């Protein structure tokens, strides 16, 4: 008779892509995980995984077995979680995907407060700006900004943010305040995202509709946090998301330049796979992040969150 625990271990190995990754998820040593999969293969009489020193791949039989078993194992795990949560207390381990600068924007104190409020929840963050497969990587919830592509995932929109032109008071005291986009482009140092082009095109929504200017960057950087620090240091004027710069603006470390011009009104979402049962821990974390956004005056919050748009 097949051991359902061994099947669950195999499913986690495929999703994690390694014995070590599955071991971290399950709280097992990698050699124990490997042994459990080997026992399953012996019970089935087929090889499920091709092992090498550098990578782990499923065989044709392994892929077929995974596709047939993964949903069932998830249903069993969710049924157990549902029974455990009948007392209303979130618990368990959550795998969370978020942008690389998530802690810079929200602060590690957010996680501290959440873990103090829900001591039975264990958080595992995967930070990065690449979109990863939530199901293949066993991600319970992902936080993503911008325009979301169509998919079978469920997305709860937590709010909208936008980009605007920002500078430090020190820079403006030295260089003056630009009164037009033309003056900004011709007389001021601009900080932009990394670009191989000699000039960067900024498209901004203004009183006359959409307008474009070409700026010659004095400094380029490939992350919003790097541009934020450079702007704060007085190196020039940048076009930054207010979700990133809100605290600096609130403290007066940065001020808006030509505030009638904005760009990229975009959403911030909590994204999760289609499931019949969303755990209380996932719901609690989404609500916690959403509540943090409520205190950000530069984010337009969703009034009606009952309908979940598709990602």
VEXKEKOL-806020 format. One line per 2 residues: number of its first residue (from 1); their letters; for each residue x, y, z of N, C-alpha, C, O. Coordinates in steps of 0.05 Angstrom, whole numbers. Last residue first. Layout:
! VEXKEKOL-806020
NUM> a> X:Y:Z:X:Y:Z:X:Y:Z:X:Y:Z  ...
END
This chain:
! VEXKEKOL-806020
311> xx> -123:757:-244:-97:768:-250:-92:766:-280:-71:774:-289  -191:777:-238:-171:757:-246:-145:770:-252:-144:792:-263
309> xx> -216:810:-179:-209:809:-208:-190:787:-213:-174:779:-196  -264:794:-134:-236:791:-138:-230:790:-168:-239:771:-182
307> xx> -309:833:-98:-305:819:-124:-275:818:-130:-262:839:-131  -301:859:-50:-315:834:-50:-311:818:-76:-311:794:-75
305> xx> -280:907:-41:-261:886:-46:-275:859:-47:-262:838:-45  -291:972:-50:-305:947:-52:-286:925:-60:-276:925:-82
303> xx> -252:1011:-47:-274:1012:-28:-289:986:-27:-298:977:-6  -183:1010:-49:-207:999:-60:-229:999:-40:-226:990:-17
301> xx> -146:1072:-40:-154:1045:-32:-180:1036:-46:-196:1053:-54  -92:1103:-65:-121:1103:-67:-131:1075:-62:-125:1056:-77
299> xx> -37:1127:-31:-49:1103:-43:-79:1106:-42:-91:1110:-21  -17:1167:-2:-11:1168:-30:-22:1143:-45:-15:1139:-68
297> xx> -24:1160:52:-41:1179:39:-38:1180:9:-54:1193:-5  -26:1101:84:-9:1114:64:-27:1134:48:-44:1125:33
295> xx> -58:1071:115:-45:1094:128:-27:1109:110:-13:1127:118  -73:1030:83:-94:1049:90:-82:1074:104:-94:1095:103
293> xx> -30:996:81:-35:1015:58:-55:1036:65:-54:1058:54  -40:966:127:-16:984:126:-19:1005:103:-12:1028:106
291> xx> -84:937:110:-87:957:131:-64:977:132:-67:1001:137  -60:903:73:-80:923:64:-84:945:85:-88:968:77
289> xx> -29:872:107:-15:890:88:-35:911:78:-27:934:75  -71:847:135:-51:862:149:-37:882:131:-33:905:138
287> xx> -99:820:95:-113:842:110:-92:859:124:-96:884:126  -60:783:82:-70:802:62:-83:826:76:-78:849:68
285> xx> -56:755:130:-33:769:120:-41:790:99:-32:813:99  -107:732:135:-97:751:156:-74:767:146:-72:791:151
283> xx> -110:699:90:-129:722:93:-118:742:113:-120:766:108  -70:662:105:-68:678:80:-85:703:82:-76:725:77
281> xx> -93:642:152:-67:655:153:-63:672:129:-52:695:131  -140:617:136:-142:641:152:-115:656:154:-115:681:156
279> xx> -135:595:67:-130:592:96:-133:619:110:-130:640:98  -185:583:23:-163:600:28:-158:601:58:-177:608:73
277> xx> -211:531:-12:-208:541:15:-183:557:18:-161:547:15  -209:524:-65:-235:523:-53:-234:534:-24:-254:544:-14
275> xx> -168:566:-104:-171:545:-84:-199:546:-73:-211:568:-71  -124:593:-150:-152:585:-146:-153:562:-126:-141:541:-130
273> xx> -69:626:-116:-81:607:-135:-110:603:-130:-120:609:-108  -64:698:-109:-62:671:-98:-75:652:-118:-92:661:-134
271> xx> -41:764:-95:-48:744:-115:-44:716:-103:-25:711:-88  -54:829:-80:-48:804:-67:-58:782:-86:-82:782:-94
269> xx> -30:888:-113:-47:865:-111:-36:844:-92:-12:841:-89  -36:953:-135:-20:936:-118:-38:913:-109:-60:918:-98
267> xx> -40:987:-199:-50:973:-176:-29:959:-160:-7:953:-170  -25:1054:-222:-25:1025:-224:-33:1013:-197:-32:1026:-176
265> xx> -13:1108:-260:-31:1099:-239:-34:1069:-242:-43:1059:-262  32:1132:-291:29:1104:-283:12:1099:-259:21:1088:-239
263> xx> 46:1199:-268:50:1177:-287:42:1150:-274:45:1146:-250  34:1270:-268:35:1244:-256:40:1223:-278:37:1228:-301
261> xx> 37:1339:-256:44:1317:-275:48:1291:-260:63:1289:-240  30:1375:-218:8:1372:-236:13:1349:-256:-5:1342:-271
259> xx> 77:1383:-190:58:1362:-180:34:1358:-198:19:1339:-194  133:1399:-199:112:1399:-219:90:1379:-213:86:1360:-228
257> xx> 157:1357:-148:164:1377:-168:143:1376:-190:136:1354:-199  151:1343:-78:142:1339:-106:150:1363:-123:150:1386:-114
255> xx> 207:1329:-36:183:1345:-42:176:1340:-71:193:1333:-88  237:1293:18:233:1297:-10:207:1314:-14:189:1313:2
253> xx> 236:1299:72:262:1294:60:261:1297:30:281:1302:17  188:1304:97:199:1328:85:226:1324:73:239:1344:65
251> xx> 162:1259:115:182:1271:133:193:1298:122:205:1313:137  130:1248:71:117:1254:96:136:1268:116:129:1286:130
249> xx> 169:1235:34:152:1259:29:139:1267:55:137:1291:61  189:1188:57:207:1211:53:191:1237:49:199:1258:59
247> xx> 143:1155:56:155:1163:82:173:1187:79:173:1205:96  134:1150:-1:115:1162:17:127:1172:43:121:1194:51
245> xx> 163:1124:-41:174:1149:-30:156:1162:-9:163:1184:1  135:1079:-57:163:1076:-47:172:1101:-32:186:1098:-12
243> xx> 87:1100:-72:87:1078:-53:114:1074:-41:117:1066:-18  101:1134:-112:96:1145:-85:93:1124:-64:97:1129:-40
241> xx> 155:1118:-155:129:1111:-144:124:1123:-116:142:1121:-99  189:1174:-187:188:1151:-169:160:1144:-161:142:1162:-160
239> xx> 234:1206:-223:206:1199:-226:202:1172:-211:210:1151:-220  278:1257:-196:272:1230:-206:242:1227:-208:226:1242:-197
237> xx> 331:1303:-197:302:1299:-197:296:1272:-209:307:1265:-230  392:1299:-157:376:1307:-179:346:1301:-175:337:1296:-153
235> xx> 421:1289:-111:435:1286:-136:418:1295:-160:429:1298:-182  405:1289:-57:407:1314:-71:420:1313:-98:431:1333:-108
233> xx> 394:1243:-30:421:1254:-26:425:1280:-42:446:1292:-40  345:1229:-50:346:1239:-22:373:1252:-17:375:1271:-1
231> xx> 361:1209:-98:345:1233:-97:346:1245:-70:348:1270:-67  389:1163:-82:403:1184:-97:388:1210:-96:400:1232:-94
229> xx> 347:1134:-57:370:1143:-41:386:1166:-55:394:1185:-42  314:1125:-102:304:1140:-78:327:1151:-62:326:1174:-54
227> xx> 347:1095:-135:339:1121:-143:329:1138:-120:334:1162:-119  348:1049:-102:373:1063:-108:367:1091:-118:381:1110:-110
225> xx> 294:1034:-102:307:1042:-77:333:1057:-82:339:1076:-67  284:1021:-155:271:1044:-144:285:1053:-118:286:1077:-113
223> xx> 341:1002:-195:321:996:-174:310:1022:-163:323:1042:-162  382:1014:-230:362:994:-238:343:986:-216:330:965:-218
221> xx> 400:1081:-248:401:1059:-229:378:1040:-236:357:1048:-246  438:1137:-272:418:1115:-277:422:1094:-256:444:1088:-246
219> xx> 447:1207:-274:453:1181:-260:430:1162:-267:407:1169:-267  432:1244:-310:458:1248:-297:467:1223:-283:491:1217:-279
217> xx> 398:1233:-372:402:1226:-343:431:1232:-334:450:1227:-348  364:1277:-407:390:1265:-407:398:1258:-379:404:1276:-363
215> xx> 296:1268:-427:316:1278:-407:342:1263:-411:342:1239:-417  241:1286:-464:266:1270:-464:286:1283:-446:293:1307:-448
213> xx> 172:1283:-450:197:1298:-451:220:1278:-451:218:1256:-440  102:1285:-465:128:1270:-465:151:1289:-465:150:1310:-479
211> xx> 36:1282:-439:58:1297:-451:83:1281:-447:86:1265:-429  -34:1274:-440:-8:1261:-439:13:1278:-453:9:1287:-476
209> xx> -67:1334:-417:-67:1307:-426:-39:1295:-424:-22:1305:-409  -58:1383:-396:-65:1382:-424:-66:1354:-435:-66:1350:-459
207> xx> -43:1372:-343:-68:1387:-348:-77:1386:-377:-101:1388:-382  -13:1305:-353:-15:1332:-342:-41:1346:-348:-60:1333:-358
205> xx> 23:1248:-348:-5:1257:-351:-7:1285:-337:-3:1287:-313  83:1234:-383:69:1244:-359:41:1253:-366:37:1265:-387
203> xx> 139:1198:-401:111:1205:-409:95:1210:-384:92:1193:-366  205:1207:-414:185:1207:-392:158:1216:-403:156:1238:-415
201> xx> 258:1175:-444:232:1188:-449:214:1185:-424:209:1162:-415  326:1190:-439:304:1174:-429:278:1189:-434:277:1214:-429
199> xx> 385:1185:-480:364:1200:-468:341:1181:-459:338:1159:-470  420:1146:-496:431:1172:-487:410:1188:-472:417:1204:-455
197> xx> 404:1079:-473:400:1102:-491:412:1128:-479:414:1130:-454  407:1041:-436:430:1043:-454:428:1067:-472:447:1073:-486
195> xx> 387:1053:-369:380:1053:-397:406:1055:-414:424:1070:-406  358:1049:-305:381:1042:-323:371:1041:-351:350:1030:-358
193> xx> 317:1105:-288:322:1076:-288:344:1071:-309:347:1086:-328  346:1169:-271:328:1151:-285:335:1122:-281:357:1116:-270
191> xx> 349:1236:-254:357:1209:-246:337:1189:-257:313:1193:-253  373:1297:-280:351:1278:-277:363:1250:-271:384:1243:-281
189> xx> 388:1364:-268:398:1337:-268:375:1318:-263:359:1321:-244  361:1417:-310:363:1402:-285:375:1374:-289:374:1363:-311
187> xx> 350:1444:-357:366:1458:-336:372:1441:-311:386:1450:-293  318:1416:-393:341:1431:-403:360:1440:-381:384:1444:-386
185> xx> 277:1390:-366:294:1374:-384:320:1389:-391:341:1377:-394  254:1432:-336:264:1409:-323:284:1394:-340:305:1386:-331
183> xx> 237:1465:-378:258:1475:-360:270:1451:-344:294:1451:-339  197:1432:-399:220:1440:-415:243:1450:-398:266:1443:-403
181> xx> 160:1429:-357:175:1405:-365:199:1412:-382:220:1399:-379  169:1485:-312:157:1472:-335:172:1447:-341:195:1443:-332
179> xx> 195:1505:-270:168:1514:-273:154:1502:-297:130:1506:-301  240:1478:-221:231:1480:-249:202:1488:-251:185:1478:-235
177> xx> 272:1514:-171:249:1496:-176:240:1499:-206:233:1521:-214  344:1512:-159:319:1524:-165:297:1504:-171:302:1481:-176
175> xx> 391:1490:-141:386:1491:-170:361:1506:-178:356:1511:-202  392:1494:-85:416:1499:-101:410:1505:-130:423:1522:-142
173> xx> 341:1481:-69:352:1506:-59:377:1513:-76:382:1537:-80  335:1431:-93:319:1453:-103:330:1480:-93:328:1500:-108
171> xx> 371:1401:-60:375:1403:-89:360:1427:-100:372:1443:-116  345:1406:-10:373:1416:-14:378:1420:-44:390:1441:-52
169> xx> 296:1380:-16:297:1409:-12:324:1421:-17:326:1443:-27  300:1331:-70:305:1339:-42:304:1369:-40:310:1383:-59
167> xx> 245:1312:-113:272:1322:-109:276:1328:-79:256:1330:-64  203:1279:-161:211:1285:-134:240:1296:-133:256:1289:-150
165> xx> 145:1267:-198:172:1278:-198:179:1287:-170:163:1301:-157  109:1204:-188:111:1233:-192:140:1242:-190:157:1226:-182
163> xx> 66:1148:-198:93:1160:-198:91:1190:-201:73:1200:-214  17:1115:-156:25:1130:-180:54:1139:-177:65:1138:-155
161> xx> -31:1064:-136:-10:1084:-131:-2:1097:-157:-13:1090:-178  -87:1032:-107:-73:1043:-130:-52:1063:-121:-56:1077:-101
159> xx> -100:969:-72:-100:998:-76:-87:1005:-101:-77:988:-116  -109:915:-72:-108:928:-46:-108:959:-49:-115:973:-30
157> xx> -145:867:-105:-132:893:-108:-133:908:-82:-155:913:-71  -131:801:-109:-147:820:-93:-132:847:-94:-109:849:-85
155> xx> -135:752:-158:-121:775:-148:-140:793:-132:-162:799:-141  -123:685:-176:-142:704:-164:-126:727:-153:-105:723:-140
153> xx> -102:656:-239:-98:663:-211:-120:683:-202:-132:697:-219  -101:646:-292:-122:633:-277:-120:639:-247:-136:628:-231
151> xx> -90:709:-325:-82:682:-317:-105:670:-301:-126:683:-298  -65:769:-355:-87:750:-351:-76:722:-343:-55:714:-354
149> xx> -19:810:-317:-28:795:-341:-51:777:-335:-56:770:-311  -28:871:-282:-25:842:-281:-34:829:-307:-55:837:-318
147> xx> 10:929:-275:-12:917:-290:-8:886:-291:13:877:-301  34:939:-207:33:944:-236:8:932:-249:-11:925:-235
145> xx> 57:890:-159:48:916:-167:47:919:-197:59:902:-211  42:837:-113:52:847:-139:40:874:-145:17:880:-139
143> xx> 51:785:-70:44:813:-71:58:825:-95:82:823:-98  23:720:-64:44:737:-75:33:766:-75:10:770:-80
141> xx> 15:661:-26:5:687:-34:29:703:-44:51:701:-34  38:609:-27:10:613:-17:-2:639:-25:-26:641:-31
139> xx> 74:572:-73:71:598:-61:41:601:-52:23:597:-68  96:527:-99:81:524:-74:79:550:-59:82:551:-34
137> xx> 117:532:-148:135:538:-126:121:538:-99:132:546:-79  75:519:-181:99:503:-183:117:507:-159:131:489:-151
135> xx> 40:562:-166:33:534:-161:58:516:-161:61:500:-143  66:609:-182:57:605:-154:52:576:-148:59:566:-126
133> xx> 121:622:-218:97:605:-219:89:598:-190:103:584:-176  142:690:-213:146:662:-211:120:647:-211:99:658:-205
131> xx> 168:747:-241:143:733:-236:148:703:-235:158:692:-255  222:780:-209:212:763:-231:186:750:-222:183:742:-199
129> xx> 239:807:-165:222:822:-183:212:805:-207:196:815:-223  239:779:-99:250:782:-126:230:796:-144:206:796:-138
127> xx> 237:736:-43:237:764:-53:251:765:-80:271:752:-85  200:695:-7:216:694:-31:215:721:-45:195:728:-57
125> xx> 192:682:62:190:701:40:209:693:17:232:684:22  153:648:105:177:644:89:174:661:64:157:657:47
123> xx> 127:649:171:129:662:145:155:654:131:176:654:143  80:616:211:109:617:203:110:628:175:96:618:157
121> xx> 34:628:262:40:630:234:70:632:229:83:648:242  24:633:315:25:605:305:30:605:275:29:583:262
119> xx> 21:686:330:45:672:337:47:644:326:68:632:326  -2:739:306:-8:712:300:16:694:305:30:687:286
117> xx> 21:785:328:-8:782:329:-16:753:324:-36:744:336  75:776:317:66:779:345:36:776:348:27:765:368
115> xx> 73:775:262:81:751:277:74:752:306:69:732:319  58:828:251:41:806:243:47:781:259:29:767:268
113> xx> 101:858:272:74:861:284:56:838:276:40:828:293  142:839:238:144:836:267:116:837:280:109:821:297
111> xx> 124:856:189:126:827:194:127:822:224:115:803:234  129:911:198:103:900:190:102:870:196:83:860:207
109> xx> 182:920:207:164:921:231:136:910:224:122:901:241  206:923:159:206:897:172:188:896:197:180:875:206
107> xx> 172:961:110:186:959:136:184:932:148:163:920:148  152:971:60:133:967:82:146:966:109:133:969:130
105> xx> 197:982:27:172:997:25:154:995:49:141:1015:57  235:945:43:242:973:43:217:991:42:216:1012:55
103> xx> 209:897:37:214:906:64:223:935:65:219:948:85  206:897:-20:182:895:-4:187:906:24:171:922:34
101> xx> 242:896:-62:243:919:-43:219:919:-24:212:940:-13  229:852:-92:255:852:-79:256:874:-57:270:871:-37
99> xx> 159:833:-82:181:847:-96:206:848:-79:205:846:-55  144:765:-60:140:794:-59:163:807:-74:184:795:-79
97> xx> 112:706:-38:129:719:-58:123:749:-58:99:757:-57  110:664:17:102:690:7:122:700:-14:146:701:-8
95> xx> 84:610:50:105:618:30:95:642:15:74:642:3  69:598:116:61:611:92:85:617:75:105:629:85
93> xx> 51:547:162:72:560:147:61:572:121:47:559:106  3:557:216:16:542:195:37:559:181:41:583:188
91> xx> -57:594:231:-33:580:238:-21:567:213:-33:568:192  -109:635:259:-91:628:237:-66:614:246:-56:620:268
89> xx> -164:612:294:-137:623:298:-119:615:275:-114:591:270  -215:589:294:-212:616:285:-184:628:288:-181:652:284
87> xx> -224:537:303:-224:554:327:-219:583:320:-218:600:337  -217:515:254:-245:519:263:-246:535:288:-267:547:294
85> xx> -168:503:235:-174:531:238:-203:536:247:-212:559:248  -166:448:231:-149:461:252:-156:490:256:-152:500:278
83> xx> -199:441:187:-207:431:214:-192:444:236:-203:451:257  -168:466:148:-194:476:154:-204:466:181:-216:482:196
81> xx> -122:434:147:-120:462:156:-147:473:164:-150:488:183  -144:387:127:-132:387:154:-130:415:165:-136:420:188
79> xx> -159:405:77:-179:395:95:-169:395:124:-184:402:142  -109:418:56:-128:440:61:-151:431:80:-160:446:97
77> xx> -88:367:51:-75:386:68:-94:409:75:-94:418:98  -124:345:13:-121:333:40:-108:353:59:-117:355:82
75> xx> -115:380:-30:-142:378:-18:-140:366:10:-154:376:28  -61:368:-42:-69:395:-33:-96:394:-19:-100:408:1
73> xx> -67:315:-59:-51:321:-35:-58:348:-24:-60:352:1  -97:324:-105:-108:309:-83:-93:314:-57:-106:316:-36
71> xx> -62:354:-137:-87:366:-129:-99:351:-105:-110:364:-86  -20:315:-144:-15:341:-131:-41:354:-121:-42:363:-98
69> xx> -31:268:-173:-31:268:-144:-31:295:-131:-42:298:-109  -28:276:-228:-51:261:-217:-54:264:-187:-76:263:-176
67> xx> 20:302:-234:-4:315:-243:-29:302:-232:-49:315:-227  56:262:-214:53:288:-200:26:302:-208:12:311:-191
65> xx> 51:222:-252:43:217:-225:39:243:-209:20:245:-193  72:249:-297:44:239:-297:34:234:-269:11:241:-262
63> xx> 124:258:-280:106:281:-287:77:272:-286:60:287:-276  142:205:-273:141:223:-250:123:247:-255:108:255:-238
61> xx> 141:185:-324:123:173:-304:120:192:-280:98:194:-269  181:218:-345:154:219:-357:133:207:-337:112:218:-334
59> xx> 217:245:-288:214:227:-311:186:231:-323:169:245:-311  238:309:-266:219:287:-265:220:270:-291:225:281:-312
57> xx> 304:325:-243:282:327:-263:263:304:-259:271:282:-251  353:363:-213:333:342:-208:310:346:-227:298:368:-228
55> xx> 424:377:-218:395:383:-221:378:358:-216:388:335:-215  476:363:-205:469:391:-209:440:397:-210:431:419:-204
53> xx> 484:309:-199:497:326:-179:487:355:-182:491:371:-163  418:281:-211:446:286:-218:458:304:-197:444:313:-179
51> xx> 362:239:-221:379:253:-203:407:257:-215:417:239:-228  297:238:-241:324:234:-251:343:251:-235:340:276:-234
49> xx> 241:207:-210:260:230:-212:286:221:-224:296:199:-218  214:159:-211:199:184:-214:217:208:-219:208:227:-232
47> xx> 217:94:-234:233:117:-227:217:143:-232:207:147:-254  174:43:-207:182:61:-229:200:83:-217:198:90:-194
45> xx> 150:16:-165:165:0:-185:173:16:-209:179:5:-230  123:36:-122:111:38:-148:124:21:-170:112:13:-189
43> xx> 159:26:-81:132:16:-79:118:16:-106:102:-2:-112  204:52:-100:205:23:-97:177:12:-95:172:-10:-105
41> xx> 186:105:-98:193:93:-124:194:63:-122:185:49:-141  180:110:-43:157:112:-60:162:99:-87:146:85:-98
39> xx> 234:106:-27:215:86:-18:189:86:-35:178:65:-41  253:153:-51:263:127:-60:244:105:-51:240:86:-67
37> xx> 226:191:-21:220:189:-49:229:162:-60:216:150:-77  252:182:28:223:178:26:214:175:-3:197:159:-10
35> xx> 305:195:16:298:168:23:269:162:20:261:141:11  300:250:8:309:233:-14:301:204:-9:293:190:-27
33> xx> 286:266:60:268:271:38:274:252:14:257:240:2  333:252:87:307:239:94:287:242:72:272:223:65
31> xx> 369:287:64:373:258:60:348:242:67:342:221:55  350:338:81:348:330:53:351:300:48:338:289:30
29> xx> 310:336:141:336:336:128:334:327:99:317:310:93  248:374:145:263:349:144:290:353:133:295:371:117
27> xx> 209:414:140:223:411:165:238:385:167:240:373:189  185:423:91:174:402:108:187:400:136:177:386:153
25> xx> 215:464:68:186:467:70:174:448:90:155:455:104  266:441:71:260:466:86:231:470:89:221:479:110
23> xx> 258:398:37:264:393:65:259:418:82:249:416:104  251:422:-12:228:408:0:233:403:29:214:405:45
21> xx> 303:441:-18:281:460:-17:256:447:-5:242:460:11  332:392:-19:337:412:2:314:432:5:306:438:27
19> xx> 313:368:-64:308:355:-39:312:375:-16:297:375:4  282:411:-113:305:400:-100:297:386:-74:276:392:-62
17> xx> 236:434:-131:257:430:-150:283:418:-138:303:415:-152  189:444:-105:212:459:-96:236:456:-116:253:474:-117
15> xx> 154:410:-132:148:438:-131:173:455:-124:177:476:-134  179:360:-124:175:370:-151:170:400:-151:181:414:-167
13> xx> 177:358:-67:202:358:-81:199:369:-110:216:385:-118  121:357:-58:137:380:-48:164:381:-62:174:403:-69
11> xx> 110:307:-79:97:330:-90:113:355:-82:117:373:-99  140:273:-44:146:274:-73:135:300:-85:149:313:-101
9> xx> 111:282:3:139:290:2:148:293:-27:161:312:-35  62:258:-11:63:287:-5:92:297:-6:96:319:-16
7> xx> 79:205:-15:69:219:-39:70:249:-35:77:264:-53  92:195:38:113:194:17:104:208:-8:120:222:-21
5> xx> 41:199:60:62:218:68:85:218:48:96:240:43  14:156:38:7:183:29:27:203:38:31:224:24
3> xx> 44:99:15:43:116:39:37:145:29:53:156:14  10:45:-17:26:69:-18:22:86:7:0:87:18
1> x> 17:-24:0:0:0:0:18:25:0:38:26:15
END
